Amino acid sequence: MKYTHTNLILVILAISTGLLGLSIGLMGFHKNIELTTNFYGVTGSLPDNVYSAIAALSMLVVAMLSILSIKNNRHLPMLGCLLVIVSGIPLVALIDSSMWIESLGGFPAIGSGQGVIKYFALLSIGFLFLPYDLSIHTRKWLAIAPVLLVLLWIGGMKFTLLEAKGIEDLVASSPLMSWMYDIWDIQTTSNIIGVYDLAAVLLLIGAIYIPRLLTPALVVSGAVFIVTQTFLITWDGALSPGTLLSTGGHFLIKDLWYIANLILFWQLNQTDK
């Protein structure tokens, strides 16, 4: 895989997984890890701190390999394999009922799994780093599928009162978005955000077939994930003095992976010209 902006993607991976690894190591065993160990039936088989150490170390190794790959792209296949493993383990656990909101009927009303589905972005990047002989069209879909999934899924959740209340603190903390509550109520604001997310989905799908839609599609969808990163600064619950990031901060920083997906999508479109 030889694209001109691969190093930018590797920097994004190094920063995001490095911070996640350090934070998980400092935080120790917590609910998000427990959901996965419960699913695999291994909770209690080893001390809790062993599982948190494995999770932290896996992220730190991804960060290290990302940095090494900047120096020499021959490490990309190894990094790709590791990304597939690191993302695949929590993603399989999505089939567990604990990931879904029972009060809203279960699947597809996603609860704890909102942070887990973001690993689809890492899975996609991992596959694209592997030396498979795939067509450019297939690679485009592989790059953009996780973005479509998260915008469609979490965007759709915006139309529920539970999700509208769930994002209230984030939106209220943001100078870029808090003004919306001065005009609309909590649910209407959430609905508008949901409509925006779904519009981004349509633009991205259109961009695969209509090249002139590429720039607006990237701007509209990229804005979602860039604004999410500003919450790390504006939302008091994102950072923790003792663990760098809170579990909420973990949720937010994973959106950097979608920015990497969009960069890959853009590069593939340039290659296809």
Helices and strands as residue ranges (DSSP letters): H 6-27, H 31-40, H 48-71, G 73-75, H 76-92, G 93-95, G 97-99, G 102-104, H 113-116, H 119-129, H 136-157, H 161-166, H 168-173, H 180-183, H 186-209, G 211-213, H 214-234, E 239-240, E 244-245, H 247-253, H 256-271
